[in-house]
């Protein structure tokens, strides 16, 4: 590869990472200051920047006890350089209104910053394991349901598959999960193919970001011998227009028994992408239906333009 082409790929990768958020956290945090509901990711990110310890509405009430109709607490796991609030300020209040005890943590803090989801996914999963035990102890429940977005889905799956979480998790739900990693439109895989490429991604992004590239040693090890384990149910919800997981088919789990849902198979005019997925009303109802299949509600299929939410995410993440 020529130096000029290598330099162009690095510049493109840096632009992608600016959308994800620049590398900038270490101890797990349980935010308890409730913030307002939000309807789009950019507004949520902007609010979180000015109120960094906010909890999504309805989350982290440790006096909540599940009722027979909703017997399992729901734990929300944010994505790369995200937070409990910035990822879940729309879905959390809907889960609470539906009758669930809802919890969300900030994991993977880069030391000296307010940026989360930046450490290795193994470290993030270890923090999640402690949080699950705390939630089970406080609520008296036997199991939880886990919902993760992007990196958070893989952190949660590592906990289930490798840290014994299958005995404590009834259902794992991944939104835009980097199950088999992303190429970032071919940029990341091209960069990692040259000497020092992985280190470059870690330097301008994070270790966790490098672990999410298609073919990374982390994902190869996690998926070795099967991408699910007995004891838990698995559902992915993905989008054909994912701006990060490329090809979008890498979101899907391969093992028999896992359920893979593509938004556009059910609503072709909903062109929501990676960052907007947790804020997309159609996708939110798919989550609710997955948690409670006995009371499925068919969500209205409405037009969502390509790129919805992206300008707001870029502006809020970088200014």
C-alpha positions as CSV (number, residue, x, y, z in Angstrom):
1,X,0.0,0.0,0.0
2,X,1.4,3.4,-0.9
3,X,2.1,6.0,1.8
4,X,-0.4,8.3,0.2
5,X,-3.1,5.7,0.2
6,X,-2.2,4.7,3.8
7,X,-2.5,8.4,4.8
8,X,-5.9,8.7,3.1
9,X,-7.2,5.7,4.9
10,X,-6.0,7.1,8.3
11,X,-7.7,10.3,7.6
12,X,-11.0,8.6,6.7
13,X,-10.7,6.4,9.8
14,X,-10.2,9.5,11.9
15,X,-13.4,11.0,10.4
16,X,-15.4,7.9,11.3
17,X,-14.0,8.0,14.9
18,X,-15.1,11.6,15.2
19,X,-18.6,10.4,14.7
20,X,-18.1,7.8,17.4
21,X,-16.4,10.3,19.7
22,X,-12.7,11.0,20.1
23,X,-10.7,8.7,22.4
24,X,-11.2,10.1,25.7
25,X,-12.7,6.5,31.7
26,X,-12.1,3.7,34.4
27,X,-14.3,2.8,37.4
28,X,-17.9,1.8,36.7
29,X,-20.4,4.4,37.7
30,X,-24.1,4.0,38.5
31,X,-25.7,7.4,37.6
32,X,-28.7,8.3,39.7
33,X,-29.5,11.9,38.7
34,X,-32.5,11.5,36.3
35,X,-32.3,13.4,33.1
36,X,-35.2,14.3,30.8
37,X,-36.4,12.0,28.1
38,X,-34.9,12.6,24.6
39,X,-36.1,11.7,21.1
40,X,-32.8,11.7,19.2
41,X,-29.2,10.7,19.9
42,X,-27.6,14.1,19.2
43,X,-29.7,15.9,21.8
44,X,-29.1,13.1,24.3
45,X,-25.3,13.3,23.7
46,X,-25.4,17.1,24.1
47,X,-27.3,16.9,27.4
48,X,-24.9,14.2,28.7
49,X,-21.9,16.4,28.0
50,X,-23.2,19.1,30.2
51,X,-24.7,16.7,32.8
52,X,-22.2,13.9,32.8
53,X,-23.7,11.9,35.7
54,X,-27.3,11.7,34.4
55,X,-29.3,8.6,34.5
56,X,-31.9,7.9,31.7
57,X,-35.4,8.6,32.9
58,X,-36.8,5.7,35.0
59,X,-33.5,3.9,35.5
60,X,-31.6,3.0,38.7
61,X,-34.4,3.0,41.2
62,X,-32.9,0.3,43.5
63,X,-36.1,0.2,45.6
64,X,-37.9,-1.2,42.5
65,X,-39.1,-4.8,42.8
66,X,-40.3,-6.7,39.8
67,X,-43.9,-7.8,39.6
68,X,-45.2,-11.1,38.3
69,X,-46.0,-9.6,34.9
70,X,-42.4,-8.2,34.6
71,X,-40.4,-10.6,36.7
72,X,-36.9,-9.7,35.4
73,X,-35.1,-6.4,35.8
74,X,-33.8,-4.9,32.5
75,X,-30.2,-3.7,32.4
76,X,-29.1,-1.3,29.6
77,X,-25.5,-1.4,28.4
78,X,-24.3,1.6,26.4
79,X,-21.9,1.7,23.4
80,X,-18.5,3.1,22.6
81,X,-17.8,6.5,24.1
82,X,-21.4,6.6,25.2
83,X,-23.2,6.6,28.5
84,X,-26.3,5.2,30.2
85,X,-28.0,8.5,29.5
86,X,-26.8,9.3,25.9
87,X,-27.8,5.8,24.7
88,X,-31.0,5.2,26.6
89,X,-32.8,8.5,27.2
90,X,-35.6,7.3,25.0
91,X,-35.9,3.6,25.6
92,X,-35.5,3.6,29.4
93,X,-38.6,5.7,30.1
94,X,-40.6,3.5,27.8
95,X,-39.5,0.3,29.6
96,X,-40.3,1.9,32.9
97,X,-43.8,2.9,31.7
98,X,-44.3,-0.6,30.5
99,X,-43.8,-1.9,34.1
100,X,-40.1,-3.0,34.1
101,X,-37.5,-2.2,36.8
102,X,-34.8,-0.6,34.7
103,X,-31.1,-0.2,35.4
104,X,-28.1,1.2,33.5
105,X,-24.4,1.7,34.3
106,X,-21.5,3.7,32.9
107,X,-18.6,1.3,32.3
108,X,-15.1,1.4,30.8
109,X,-14.2,4.9,32.0
110,X,-11.0,6.3,30.5
111,X,-9.0,7.6,33.6
112,X,-9.2,11.3,34.1
113,X,-12.2,11.8,31.8
114,X,-16.0,11.6,31.7
115,X,-15.8,9.2,28.6
116,X,-17.1,5.7,29.0
117,X,-16.9,2.5,26.9
118,X,-13.2,3.2,26.2
119,X,-11.5,0.3,28.0
120,X,-11.2,-3.3,26.7
121,X,-14.5,-5.1,26.4
122,X,-13.2,-7.7,28.9
123,X,-12.9,-5.0,31.5
124,X,-16.3,-3.6,30.6
125,X,-17.8,-7.1,31.0
126,X,-16.2,-7.5,34.4
127,X,-17.8,-4.3,35.5
128,X,-21.1,-5.4,34.1
129,X,-20.9,-8.7,36.1
130,X,-20.6,-6.8,39.4
131,X,-23.5,-4.6,38.4
132,X,-25.7,-7.6,37.5
133,X,-25.1,-9.1,40.9
134,X,-25.9,-5.7,42.6
135,X,-29.2,-5.5,40.7
136,X,-30.2,-9.1,41.5
137,X,-29.4,-8.5,45.2
138,X,-31.4,-5.3,45.4
139,X,-34.4,-6.5,43.5
140,X,-34.6,-10.1,44.7
141,X,-34.9,-11.3,41.1
142,X,-33.3,-14.6,39.9
143,X,-32.4,-13.4,36.4
144,X,-32.1,-10.2,34.4
145,X,-32.6,-9.3,30.8
146,X,-29.7,-7.4,29.1
147,X,-30.1,-4.9,26.3
148,X,-26.9,-3.6,24.7
149,X,-26.2,-1.1,21.9
150,X,-23.2,-1.5,19.6
151,X,-20.2,-2.2,21.8
152,X,-22.5,-2.7,24.8
153,X,-24.1,-5.6,23.1
154,X,-20.8,-7.4,22.8
155,X,-19.7,-6.5,26.3
156,X,-23.0,-8.0,27.5
157,X,-22.5,-11.1,25.3
158,X,-19.0,-11.6,26.6
159,X,-20.4,-11.5,30.1
160,X,-23.1,-14.1,29.2
161,X,-20.8,-16.4,27.2
162,X,-17.5,-16.1,29.1
163,X,-18.1,-14.9,32.6
164,X,-20.9,-17.2,33.7
165,X,-23.7,-14.8,32.9
166,X,-25.9,-17.4,31.2
167,X,-27.1,-18.6,34.6
168,X,-28.2,-15.0,35.5
169,X,-29.5,-13.7,32.2
170,X,-32.8,-14.8,30.6
171,X,-32.6,-12.8,27.4
172,X,-29.7,-11.0,25.7
173,X,-30.8,-8.4,23.2
174,X,-28.3,-6.7,20.9
175,X,-29.0,-3.5,19.0
176,X,-26.6,-3.0,16.1
177,X,-24.3,-5.5,17.7
178,X,-20.8,-5.9,16.3
179,X,-21.2,-9.6,16.5
180,X,-18.7,-10.4,13.8
181,X,-17.2,-6.9,13.7
182,X,-17.3,-4.0,11.3
183,X,-15.0,-2.9,8.5
184,X,-16.1,0.7,8.8
185,X,-16.7,0.7,5.1
186,X,-13.4,-1.1,4.6
187,X,-11.4,1.6,6.3
188,X,-10.7,-0.2,9.6
189,X,-9.8,-3.5,8.0
190,X,-7.4,-1.8,5.6
191,X,-5.7,0.1,8.4
192,X,-5.4,-3.1,10.6
193,X,-3.8,-4.9,7.7
194,X,-0.7,-2.8,7.8
195,X,1.9,-2.8,10.6
196,X,0.9,-0.7,13.5
197,X,-2.7,-0.3,12.2
198,X,-4.3,-1.8,15.3
199,X,-2.3,0.4,17.6
200,X,-3.3,3.4,15.5
201,X,-7.0,2.7,16.0
202,X,-6.4,2.3,19.7
203,X,-4.5,5.6,19.8
204,X,-7.1,7.7,18.0
205,X,-10.1,5.7,19.1
206,X,-9.8,3.1,22.0
207,X,-8.8,-0.5,22.7
208,X,-12.5,-1.4,22.6
209,X,-12.9,0.2,19.2
210,X,-10.0,-1.9,17.8
211,X,-11.7,-5.0,19.3
212,X,-14.8,-4.3,17.2
213,X,-13.1,-4.5,13.9
214,X,-14.0,-7.5,11.7
215,X,-11.5,-10.3,12.4
216,X,-10.1,-8.9,15.6
217,X,-8.5,-11.4,18.0
218,X,-11.1,-10.5,20.6
219,X,-14.1,-11.3,18.4
220,X,-12.5,-14.4,17.0
221,X,-12.0,-15.8,20.5
222,X,-15.5,-14.8,21.6
223,X,-17.2,-16.5,18.7
224,X,-14.9,-19.6,18.7
225,X,-16.9,-22.7,19.2
226,X,-20.2,-20.9,18.7
227,X,-21.4,-17.4,19.3
228,X,-24.0,-18.3,21.9
229,X,-24.0,-20.6,24.9
230,X,-26.8,-22.7,26.5
231,X,-28.9,-21.1,29.2
232,X,-29.8,-17.7,27.7
233,X,-32.0,-16.5,24.8
234,X,-30.4,-14.3,22.1
235,X,-32.0,-11.7,19.8
236,X,-30.3,-9.2,17.6
237,X,-32.0,-6.2,16.0
238,X,-30.0,-4.7,13.2
239,X,-30.4,-2.3,10.2
240,X,-29.4,-2.6,6.6
241,X,-28.2,1.0,6.8
242,X,-25.8,0.6,9.7
243,X,-23.1,3.3,9.3
244,X,-20.6,1.4,11.5
245,X,-21.1,-2.4,11.2
246,X,-20.2,-3.1,7.6
247,X,-21.3,-5.4,6.1
248,X,-24.6,-5.1,8.1
249,X,-24.9,-8.9,8.0
250,X,-22.1,-9.0,10.6
251,X,-24.7,-8.0,13.2
252,X,-26.4,-11.4,13.0
253,X,-25.6,-14.4,15.2
254,X,-24.9,-17.7,13.4
255,X,-25.9,-20.3,16.0
256,X,-29.2,-22.1,15.7
257,X,-31.8,-20.8,18.1
258,X,-30.7,-17.2,18.0
259,X,-33.3,-14.7,16.6
260,X,-32.0,-12.1,14.1
261,X,-34.3,-9.3,13.2
262,X,-33.6,-6.8,10.4
263,X,-35.7,-3.6,10.8
264,X,-36.1,-3.3,7.0
265,X,-37.5,-6.8,6.7
266,X,-40.5,-5.6,8.7
267,X,-40.6,-1.9,7.7
268,X,-38.7,-1.2,4.5
269,X,-39.2,2.5,4.7
270,X,-37.5,2.8,8.1
271,X,-34.0,3.6,7.1
272,X,-32.7,4.2,10.6
273,X,-29.0,3.6,11.1
274,X,-26.5,2.6,13.8
275,X,-26.7,5.6,16.1
276,X,-30.4,6.2,15.7
277,X,-31.5,2.6,16.4
278,X,-32.1,3.0,20.2
279,X,-34.1,6.1,19.4
280,X,-36.2,4.7,16.6
281,X,-39.8,4.1,17.8
282,X,-40.2,1.0,15.5
283,X,-37.1,-0.6,16.9
284,X,-38.0,0.3,20.5
285,X,-41.3,-1.6,20.1
286,X,-39.4,-4.6,18.7
287,X,-37.4,-4.6,22.0
288,X,-40.6,-4.5,24.0
289,X,-42.1,-7.3,22.0
290,X,-38.9,-9.4,22.5
291,X,-39.1,-8.9,26.3
292,X,-42.8,-9.7,26.4
293,X,-43.7,-12.0,23.4
294,X,-47.1,-12.8,25.0
295,X,-48.2,-9.2,24.4
296,X,-46.8,-8.2,21.1
297,X,-47.8,-4.8,19.7
298,X,-47.3,-4.3,15.9
299,X,-45.5,-0.9,15.7
300,X,-46.6,1.6,13.0
301,X,-44.3,1.5,10.0
302,X,-43.3,5.1,9.2
303,X,-40.7,6.6,6.9
304,X,-37.3,7.3,8.5
305,X,-34.9,9.1,6.2
306,X,-31.4,7.7,5.6
307,X,-28.9,9.4,7.9
308,X,-31.5,10.4,10.5
309,X,-29.7,11.6,13.7
310,X,-26.2,11.6,12.2
311,X,-25.7,15.4,11.9
312,X,-26.8,15.8,15.5
313,X,-24.4,13.1,16.7
314,X,-21.5,14.6,14.9
315,X,-22.2,18.1,16.2
316,X,-22.8,17.0,19.8
317,X,-19.8,14.7,19.8
318,X,-17.3,17.2,18.6
319,X,-18.5,20.7,19.6
